[in-house]
Amino acid sequence: MNYWIEEIEQSTDVHIKMLRYRHDVSHDIDISEFSKVDREVYLSYGSKKRQLEFYFTRLLWLSFKKGGKITYKTSGKPLIKNGFISISHSHDCIAIAYSKKNEVGVDIEPISNKIKRVKHKFSHPDENYTELLDLTKSWCIKEAVYKLLDLFDIIFMENILVENVDSPANTIVELEGEVIRTKAQVIELPNDMILAYAIGN
């Protein structure tokens, strides 16, 4: 099989699935189940990589069997009519978090030494994470919180403090005098990936 879907989390608050696909093989692409708009968007991409990413994102969403199409706010945040959704892509992995009742943010990241090279761009002055795993978790948590809150002009190193990187990870978001406290759950996946998600109240 050229792709497979995994259940990551399922509770009364959130349902998370991840799809992994092999980008180095040809795929039998069937877009007949897609909406007219999604078919047009798929065909509009000139890049095969971008087409595969779009295709498998929609395929993963269909597996939730919730119906409804995905649209986007001007900020890029995905929207659905029958609940809340968050999407993350990384290499050949796609994660979708769905909640019927609450806003949600999800992120997946590979554990890679590249994160150390950009540490200075996202680490808050009050954070002291130096290990590769902790830095990856911190970045992933910040991305999940950012997607949850959908706030404009957030700067990770200035506005988001990750107090701890293991579940539940406590974060403090300060922006224009407002302080928002959130919690994120962190999951270490078996393929050297980290997944973090945050759920609104």
JOLINDA-V783621 format. One record per residue. N is the residue number from 0. PHI is phi as a letter, one per 30 degrees, with the letter a starting at -180 (none if undefined). NEAR is the number of other ideal C-beta (glycine too) atoms within 12 Angstrom. D_FIRST is the distance of its C-alpha to the first C-alpha in Angstrom with 2 decimals. Layout:
n/phi/near/d_first
N/PHI/NEAR/D_FIRST
N/PHI/NEAR/D_FIRST
This chain:
n/phi/near/d_first
0/none/11/0.00
1/d/19/3.79
2/a/26/5.57
3/b/20/7.11
4/c/24/10.75
5/b/26/13.51
6/d/19/17.04
7/c/34/19.54
8/a/28/22.85
9/b/15/24.35
10/b/19/28.11
11/d/11/30.87
12/c/24/30.98
13/a/37/27.46
14/b/33/23.81
15/b/40/21.30
16/b/37/17.54
17/b/38/15.34
18/c/36/12.11
19/c/29/10.56
20/b/32/8.80
21/c/17/8.93
22/d/23/12.08
23/c/12/12.63
24/b/13/10.36
25/d/11/11.18
26/c/22/9.75
27/d/12/10.93
28/d/23/13.23
29/b/13/15.04
30/c/25/17.93
31/d/14/19.93
32/d/19/19.73
33/d/25/21.06
34/d/19/24.80
35/e/13/26.97
36/d/17/27.62
37/d/26/23.98
38/d/21/23.33
39/d/13/26.39
40/d/23/25.43
41/e/29/21.97
42/d/17/23.77
43/d/13/26.49
44/d/19/24.49
45/d/9/25.21
46/d/12/22.75
47/d/17/19.13
48/d/18/18.34
49/d/18/20.30
50/d/25/18.69
51/d/32/15.15
52/d/29/16.80
53/d/31/18.64
54/e/34/15.87
55/d/38/13.60
56/d/36/16.87
57/d/33/17.79
58/d/32/14.48
59/d/38/14.95
60/d/36/18.57
61/d/26/17.97
62/d/24/16.24
63/d/30/19.68
64/h/13/21.29
65/c/22/24.47
66/i/15/25.04
67/i/21/26.92
68/c/23/26.16
69/c/33/26.10
70/c/17/29.17
71/b/18/30.67
72/d/14/34.07
73/d/9/35.88
74/d/15/35.00
75/j/15/31.26
76/d/25/30.78
77/d/31/28.37
78/b/21/30.06
79/b/27/29.29
80/d/14/31.98
81/c/18/31.06
82/k/26/30.83
83/b/34/29.86
84/b/40/26.72
85/b/47/25.82
86/b/40/22.92
87/b/37/22.08
88/c/32/19.96
89/a/31/19.70
90/h/24/17.87
91/c/26/14.11
92/b/38/14.88
93/b/39/16.37
94/b/46/18.52
95/b/45/20.47
96/c/46/23.51
97/b/38/25.26
98/b/32/28.73
99/d/21/30.82
100/c/17/34.10
101/b/24/34.01
102/e/32/33.14
103/b/42/30.28
104/b/45/29.06
105/b/48/25.89
106/b/42/24.92
107/b/44/22.37
108/b/38/23.44
109/d/26/22.44
110/d/27/25.08
111/b/20/26.60
112/d/15/30.12
113/d/15/30.34
114/d/29/31.32
115/d/22/34.55
116/d/13/35.57
117/c/19/35.58
118/e/24/37.00
119/d/14/40.34
120/c/17/38.88
121/b/31/37.58
122/d/27/39.42
123/d/28/42.30
124/e/13/45.65
125/c/16/45.68
126/c/29/42.29
127/b/17/42.32
128/d/29/38.70
129/b/15/38.34
130/d/16/35.43
131/e/23/32.08
132/d/25/30.34
133/d/27/33.16
134/d/32/33.24
135/d/38/29.55
136/d/37/30.10
137/d/43/33.22
138/d/43/31.60
139/d/47/28.70
140/d/49/31.32
141/d/45/33.40
142/d/38/30.61
143/d/47/29.82
144/d/44/33.56
145/e/37/34.04
146/d/39/31.41
147/d/38/32.97
148/d/33/36.49
149/h/28/35.85
150/c/24/39.19
151/d/15/40.38
152/i/14/41.55
153/d/29/40.19
154/c/20/40.48
155/e/32/38.45
156/d/21/41.06
157/c/21/43.91
158/c/28/42.78
159/b/42/40.16
160/c/34/41.15
161/c/42/38.60
162/d/24/40.85
163/a/21/38.27
164/c/33/34.60
165/c/22/33.60
166/d/22/33.04
167/d/21/34.91
168/d/34/35.57
169/d/23/38.77
170/b/40/39.21
171/b/26/42.29
172/c/36/42.10
173/c/21/45.44
174/a/22/45.93
175/h/14/49.29
176/i/8/51.02
177/c/13/48.49
178/c/14/46.80
179/b/26/43.55
180/c/22/42.23
181/b/36/38.59
182/b/29/36.30
183/b/46/32.69
184/c/36/30.22
185/b/39/28.34
186/b/33/25.18
187/d/24/24.06
188/d/26/20.28
189/d/14/18.92
190/c/20/17.45
191/h/19/21.00
192/b/32/20.94
193/c/44/23.67
194/b/43/23.52
195/b/48/26.86
196/b/48/27.92
197/b/45/31.35
198/b/34/32.67
199/d/26/35.90
200/d/15/38.80
